[in-house]
């Protein structure tokens, strides 16, 4: 065969290999090798999608994929604390609260991990287990470092538990601590305002509702509440 006829064949072979390479590179991450970093990345993909109202189905799929990979990784390494924690996170985000509590408790029976404690406490809250949730949050506060990024959320949920059982002074302290730790949560400011209103602290309730609206100006419950407490007082 002449050199001139061989060249088109080489060009075709190059094109085929290029296309195959591009196709493999563009395959979905389900083909990626199982690893903690990949499973964690899938979880955070789910969290980002969760923030977008129209992408809830996609977020749930991301959590399911992360959970499946995490469980495969746990099979040869069942005592891995990071994998155990990630499993509870995924179960929780999939709204499998009973499964979250059962698995978390099975881990906590052998060792104390503040990350798993906090996730279990939130699951207990959603299951309506008020006293058990408060006990778990209390253990979490004892074990976790002061700079743990879930402390603000934990205080918020403690506030919700106390609000639910009508211990409003306790709810006030918890919500106030939550917004002091994380000031950009409009809903937390709104809930603090409701407690302040119930306690008759109308000026502080007004200020809390105002803080909520400063973060989200179209949040109608805070706008209505602000006008309500204004009418109740001399503000």
Secondary structure, 3 states (H helix, E strand, C coil): CCHHHHHHHHHHHHHHHHHHHHHHHCCCHHHCCCCHHHHHHHHHHHHHHHCCHHHHHHHHHHHHHHHHHHHHHHHHCCCCHHHHHHHHHHHHHCCCHHHHHHHHHHHHCCCCCHHHHHHHHHHHHHCCCHHHHHHHHHHHHHHCCCCCCCHHHHHHHHHHHHHHCCCHHHHHHHHHHHHHHCCCCHHHHHHHHHHHHHCCCHHHHHHHHHHHHHHCCCCHHHHHHHHHHHHHCCC
